[in-house]
Amino acid sequence: MTTWNFSSGPAILPRPVVEKAAAAILDFKGSGIGVLECSHRSKLYEPVVASAEARLRKLMGIPEAYAVLFLQGGASTQFAQVPQNLLASGDVADYTDTGTWASKAIKEAKHFGKINVIASTKEADGTYRSVPRNLQVTEGAKYLHITSNNTIFGTQVHEFPDVGIPLVSDMSSDICSRVIDVEKFGVIYAGAQKNLGPSGVTVVIVRKDLLGKTDRAIPTMADYRTHIDAGSMFNTPPAFGIFVLDLVLEWLEGQGGIPGIQKINDAKAAKLYAEIDRNPLFQGTVAVEDRSRMNVCFVPLNKEHEDPFKKLCLSRGMVDFTGHRSVGGFRASIYNAMPEAGIDAMIEAMRDFEKSNG
Ligand SMILES: *Cc1c(COP(=O)(O)O)cnc(C)c1O
């Protein structure tokens, strides 16, 4: 039986990537040593970092004015590292509060500047069902921080605003899933473990002219310029993670690049939402216009259907599709690597469940 992995992260990777990575663990490029065991400065490994950077630049259309970094510490470290590098003492930055991760980004940023939460879609019950529109930035704010896809609640910003200041975006759960205009952004960051590779590597894309303007001392490892100057090789990089990320990007090229995968992603999400809307036993949990194409959240109308539907899905090889504890119900994470057949399996289970329980 095929296993369909709907995990929200670390998440499904393309099967051919996993196979290549597994082979390289045993023998990297015919060298007789494994990719986990060779020096990051060896002739064998060093081209990997350049290759990953070149592929990402080409796929996303990242201009020369931006640096591409492969760091450690996850998106959670970027919550602090971004304001630490971009804000001087007394500087103002604007944030939107659209979910758990956005709230965490706000909390960390407050260590480094005056943070204005210019919009929040938090509801009385503590959840979030939409993203804000018509954003008005604060006079003098250095950037506006947006979480592009709210992994836990299943909402997504479908149109990035033009607000006259650089956007900074946590794209952990939708990077490389759709075409974006990088030039709207000052910083884009993403933990790799949802759409780009294994956990342990964090992608940071930063417009270089925004750096060097703060009056604070930045510890060496936290300073983006350290990693720019060293080409992400100041210290030991997350070598295996970058290797797998490079393979994922190679796979993405074969999907027609980002326009190609966007088309596939749109079709996958549309199909699943259509069944949620049609099936009288289920309903979506967020505003239709803000629905995420990566994390599809839905609940049974009858709470007593939760366990039996879960059991049915498990018996058919579907795993890790329960909603976050703060939302309940179900969350199908359908990142780039989830094949359409996985969505079809979920839809078929919903239809069969309707037949026997409707
Ligand atoms: C998963 C996730 C994070 C947390 O990432 P870490 O790499 O674990 O720090 C942050 N933001 C978003 C949007 C996420 O989906």
The ligand as an SDF file (V2000), in Angstrom:
LIG
                    3D

 15 15  0  0  0  0  0  0  0  0999 V2000
    7.3780   25.6210   10.4700 C   0  0  0  0  0  0  0  0  0  0  0  0
    7.3410   27.0940   10.4510 C   0  0  0  0  0  0  0  0  0  0  0  0
    8.2000   27.8820   11.2370 C   0  0  0  0  0  0  0  0  0  0  0  0
    9.1780   27.2640   12.2160 C   0  0  0  0  0  0  0  0  0  0  0  0
   10.3060   26.8860   11.5620 O   0  0  0  0  0  0  0  0  0  0  0  0
   11.5840   26.3120   12.3290 P   0  0  0  0  0  0  0  0  0  0  0  0
   12.4870   26.0300   11.1840 O   0  0  0  0  0  0  0  0  0  0  0  0
   11.1460   25.1000   13.0820 O   0  0  0  0  0  0  0  0  0  0  0  0
   12.0980   27.3650   13.2350 O   0  0  0  0  0  0  0  0  0  0  0  0
    8.1390   29.2480   11.1290 C   0  0  0  0  0  0  0  0  0  0  0  0
    7.2720   29.8350   10.2870 N   0  0  0  0  0  0  0  0  0  0  0  0
    6.4230   29.1190    9.5180 C   0  0  0  0  0  0  0  0  0  0  0  0
    5.4880   29.8330    8.6110 C   0  0  0  0  0  0  0  0  0  0  0  0
    6.4330   27.7360    9.5780 C   0  0  0  0  0  0  0  0  0  0  0  0
    5.5890   27.0300    8.8100 O   0  0  0  0  0  0  0  0  0  0  0  0
  1  2  1  0
  2  3  1  0
  2 14  2  0
  3  4  1  0
  3 10  2  0
  4  5  1  0
  5  6  1  0
  6  7  2  0
  6  8  1  0
  6  9  1  0
 10 11  1  0
 11 12  2  0
 12 13  1  0
 12 14  1  0
 14 15  1  0
M  END
$$$$
